[in-house]
């Protein structure tokens, strides 16, 4: 229900996201990205139980999944082709 409420609000606000598409809604996960000319930096925070979030990086069209233990966070740097440049934190990528 929380995800549906957010989707409705984003749709009504006509907000656009050109960086990523979340493939499965996880209300315990905070997910955001910052774009630079040559890379994208993703911040992923898990505010609840151990879980996995899946998304598509729209710049590279590559799919990613990050599993995080409860109450942890990570930062992920990708270049424009979707190559992982750096990963900090507790996330396990698949």
C-alpha positions in Angstrom: 0.0 0.0 0.0 2.9 2.4 0.8 4.4 1.8 -2.7 1.1 2.4 -4.4 0.7 5.7 -2.6 4.2 6.8 -3.6 3.6 5.7 -7.2 0.3 7.6 -7.3 1.9 10.8 -5.9 4.8 10.6 -8.4 2.4 10.1 -11.3 0.2 13.0 -10.2 3.3 15.2 -9.8 4.5 14.2 -13.3 8.0 13.5 -11.8 10.5 11.9 -14.1 13.4 9.8 -13.4 16.0 9.3 -16.2 18.5 7.4 -14.1 16.9 4.2 -12.8 13.8 2.1 -12.7 13.0 0.1 -9.5 11.9 -3.4 -10.5 10.4 -4.4 -7.2 9.1 -2.1 -4.5 10.7 -2.5 -1.1 9.2 -0.1 1.5 12.1 -0.7 3.9 14.7 0.4 1.2 15.7 4.0 0.5 17.1 4.3 -3.0 18.4 7.4 -4.7 20.9 8.3 -7.4 23.1 11.2 -8.4 24.2 11.7 -12.0 27.5 13.1 -13.2 28.9 13.3 -16.7 30.9 10.1 -16.5 29.2 8.1 -13.7 26.1 7.5 -11.6 26.3 7.2 -7.8 23.6 5.1 -6.1 22.8 5.3 -2.4 21.0 2.3 -1.0 19.8 2.3 2.6 18.0 -0.6 4.3 15.9 0.6 7.2 14.4 -2.7 8.1 14.9 -6.5 7.7 17.5 -8.1 5.4 16.3 -7.7 1.9 17.2 -7.3 -1.8 16.3 -4.5 -4.2 16.4 -4.8 -8.0 16.7 -2.0 -10.4 17.6 -1.1 -14.0 20.3 1.6 -14.6 18.7 3.5 -17.5 22.0 4.9 -18.8 23.4 1.5 -19.5 20.1 -0.6 -19.6 21.8 -3.1 -17.2 19.8 -4.7 -14.4 21.3 -4.9 -10.9 20.3 -6.4 -7.5 21.7 -5.5 -4.1 21.2 -7.5 -1.0 21.7 -5.7 2.3 21.5 -6.8 5.9 19.1 -5.1 8.2 19.8 -1.4 9.0 22.8 -1.0 6.7 23.6 1.0 3.6 25.9 1.2 0.6 27.1 3.4 -2.2 27.6 2.1 -5.7 29.5 4.0 -8.5 28.8 2.9 -12.1 30.3 4.4 -15.2 28.1 5.2 -18.2 28.4 1.7 -19.6 27.2 0.1 -16.3 30.6 -1.1 -15.2 31.0 -1.1 -11.4 33.7 1.4 -10.5 33.4 1.1 -6.7 31.1 -0.3 -4.0 31.2 0.8 -0.4 29.2 -0.7 2.5 27.4 -3.9 3.2 25.6 -4.6 -0.2 26.2 -7.8 -2.1 25.5 -7.4 -5.8 24.1 -10.0 -8.1 
